[in-house]
Amino acid sequence: MILKNGIVGLFSVDDYEIFEIVKKMTKISSETKISGRFICTIEQTTDDELEDEVARLKESIRSKQRKIRKLERIIKKEKKKM
């Protein structure tokens, strides 16, 4: 979720890495962990920084997906050999 500067909102996520990125890029007035989800109240964000971080995360996800597909192909080939 990307908020415009100055808007107060609630952010909830179960991925700690994403939570840490949001913490770095925003001013957080409170935070807590409930049932494995990280919840914080956001006071303001810097859109450009968040958009850059989102782009970096998307590329990281694509890279990991490529690695997974490669490993799946290797596993499939190994199963055929058996």
SULNOR-V563679 format. One record per residue. N is the residue number from 1. RES is the residue in one letter. D_FIRST is the distance of its C-alpha to the first C-alpha in whole Angstrom. Layout:
[[N	RES	D_FIRST] [N	RES	D_FIRST]]
This chain:
[[1	M	0] [2	I	4] [3	L	6] [4	K	10] [5	N	13] [6	G	14] [7	I	12] [8	V	12] [9	G	9] [10	L	9] [11	F	7] [12	S	9] [13	V	10] [14	D	13] [15	D	14] [16	Y	15] [17	E	15] [18	I	11] [19	F	11] [20	E	14] [21	I	12] [22	V	10] [23	K	13] [24	K	15] [25	M	12] [26	T	12] [27	K	14] [28	I	14] [29	S	17] [30	S	17] [31	E	16] [32	T	18] [33	K	18] [34	I	19] [35	S	20] [36	G	19] [37	R	15] [38	F	14] [39	I	13] [40	C	12] [41	T	12] [42	I	11] [43	E	13] [44	Q	12] [45	T	11] [46	T	12] [47	D	11] [48	D	13] [49	E	13] [50	L	10] [51	E	10] [52	D	14] [53	E	12] [54	V	10] [55	A	13] [56	R	15] [57	L	13] [58	K	14] [59	E	18] [60	S	18] [61	I	17] [62	R	19] [63	S	22] [64	K	22] [65	Q	22] [66	R	25] [67	K	27] [68	I	26] [69	R	28] [70	K	31] [71	L	32] [72	E	32] [73	R	34] [74	I	36] [75	I	36] [76	K	37] [77	K	40] [78	E	41] [79	K	42] [80	K	44] [81	K	46] [82	M	47]]
